[in-house]
């Protein structure tokens, strides 16, 4: 058995324990990130139907060969018509009565179709079980994420040589994305944020036509997708003589980021870690200027659980991968955000992002 198939085997085993606990015969999975996690199939369309004994993957003509190669633990069923019919064939064959479904990822229309057409006696919401299985990353996932983060770091080393007065934000974004692709990324993990000057006061200022000017602060927030996993980082740099207040803000954000990321221990809740950064910023008078959460899980999705926010109730466990990204934003002046990705450990977390957080003046 090769490494990847034993990983899938293990994920299926954990899923089947949950099925048993919930007293459900089988679960139907259609969310891309979840079927990828449980099968290894990377195509854009599939249903998984998983019971204690069986694992089926239903897909169409385009993906039959690919899914047979990638999802070796599954019996692949080709279906070029109505997938409900193909699912019903399986339901009848293995005798599924209670079927779990992903209620958080279904439209009302699809749910109605399941309800009226699937030949089961009960349709039961499966909750966030699969999302929860994905909270803690295994060693193979961590290796891929480390590489994705490294690509982001290398793009940063490159881009600080490119940023200068006269270049547009959108050109900087294009250069970052091109560089990440050259390093093996399949694409950006979200729309690259390049927010300069007063635009840096917008936490999600996607790159615009604005030209970088002398004296601008520039926030760069970007990431890539590498082998189906995301990275995410933020650095804020100065072009020319920095504004005094922004320099002060930079030091506060840097301190908050450092304290929160080095204190993110196993056993703490997401909200405890959020509070470490939030109180440092509030004590220095910028509480109202830090309006977003401290961080989020990263993995197959760019934003996933666990959240580090004032409502974050998930308890940190070894192997969870989260961002730590405090920021301070002042309308009319600009803003600063600094973001690293960390892995929760028994001891101090492993900080994956290696780009400097010292002040950079270009
Ligand atoms: Mn982020």
Boltz pocket constraint, residues with backbone or C-beta under 6 A from the ligand:
constraints:
  - pocket:
      binder: B
      contacts: [[A, 232], [A, 233], [A, 302], [A, 323], [A, 325], [A, 339]]
      max_distance: 6.0
